[in-house]
């Protein structure tokens, strides 16, 4: 199963519900395209809900970092929501956990953009 991305608006925050595998190829390129499209539409507050991500590889981690850089350089904010244990462990091992603003609760994450 590859990645499925569903975008929805909660106030002025764009929430991207990510499900499946973020891996080299289709999974990471779909995420990259979605984030670039949102930045081009001037959506500055982006919340990636990774609660249904079953697997992420180094390429997927690279896309998260790349997306974070793209959004930040355009004056926006990218936050992460609902990391499963595997993704959280990967971000901690790679020392990226402190780079991202990570939240467990969607309502709290949306308030954090204010």
C-alpha atoms as one frame of an Amber mdcrd trajectory, in Angstrom:
protein
   0.000   0.000   0.000   1.343   3.408  -0.938   0.575   6.705   0.735  -2.845
   8.395   0.818  -3.069  12.126   1.487  -6.266  13.909   2.474  -6.219  17.674
   3.033  -8.805  19.539   5.105  -9.108  23.019   6.608  -9.576  23.669  10.319
  -9.883  27.446  10.606  -6.755  28.859   8.956  -4.772  25.636   9.468  -4.394
  23.113   6.637  -4.415  19.581   8.039  -2.924  16.828   5.871  -4.030  13.362
   6.994  -1.316  10.961   5.844  -2.013   7.208   5.692   0.115   4.324   4.471
   3.832   4.201   3.736   6.114   7.202   3.163   8.906   5.531   1.220  11.275
   6.145  -1.679   9.289   6.797  -4.835   5.555   7.393  -4.902   5.037   7.911
  -1.153   7.634  10.611  -0.629   6.989  12.380  -3.958   3.239  12.610  -3.211
   4.022  14.287   0.113   6.521  16.658  -1.543   4.027  17.696  -4.240   1.232
  18.254  -1.719   3.397  20.499   0.476   4.742  22.504  -2.495   1.213  22.998
  -3.807   0.036  24.251  -0.398   2.958  26.699  -0.155   2.240  27.965  -3.692
  -1.383  28.605  -2.606  -0.002  30.650   0.309  -1.160  28.180   2.959   1.228
  29.053   5.801  -0.051  26.843   8.632   0.333  23.161   7.847  -0.281  20.271
  10.240   0.807  16.791   9.110  -1.302  14.138  10.823   0.901  11.022  10.693
  -1.359   8.856  12.876  -2.100   6.354  10.089   1.452   6.113   8.707   2.390
   2.428   8.911   5.993   2.810   7.747   8.498   5.528   6.911  11.975   5.034
   5.453  14.987   7.355   5.237  13.584   8.876   2.055  10.337   9.651   3.896
  12.273  11.248   6.760  14.123  13.289   4.129  10.812  14.466   2.684   9.604
  15.578   6.133  12.794  17.632   6.552  12.579  18.983   2.995   8.907  19.895
   3.475   9.693  21.561   6.784  12.423  23.638   5.079  10.186  24.574   2.134
   7.326  25.699   4.392   9.601  27.543   6.859  11.507  29.358   4.076   8.199
  30.624   2.689   7.320  32.113   6.088   5.025  29.293   7.150   4.912  26.711
   9.937   4.845  22.920   9.653   3.898  20.853  12.695   3.540  17.099  13.167
   0.616  15.295  14.812  -0.021  11.764  16.126   3.367  10.145  15.582   3.281
   6.403  16.115   6.057   4.802  18.162   8.098   3.774  15.120   8.088   7.270
  13.542   8.747   8.924  16.912  11.703   6.577  17.555  13.110   7.276  14.080
  12.921  11.033  14.634  14.592  10.664  18.043  17.396   8.442  16.688  18.087
  10.927  13.872  17.937  13.845  16.354  15.120  15.413  14.290  12.506  15.136
  17.033  13.668  18.483  18.449  13.519  20.139  15.003   9.806  19.513  14.522
   6.994  20.848  16.676   5.275  17.551  17.565   1.783  17.260  19.076  -0.412
  14.379  20.292  -3.749  16.227  20.228  -5.159  17.931  17.114  -7.002  20.712
  18.944  -3.853  21.554  20.942  -1.738  21.491  17.766  -4.108  23.879  15.980
  -4.034  26.286  18.939  -0.211  26.155  18.834  -0.268  27.964  15.470  -1.833
  31.075  17.059
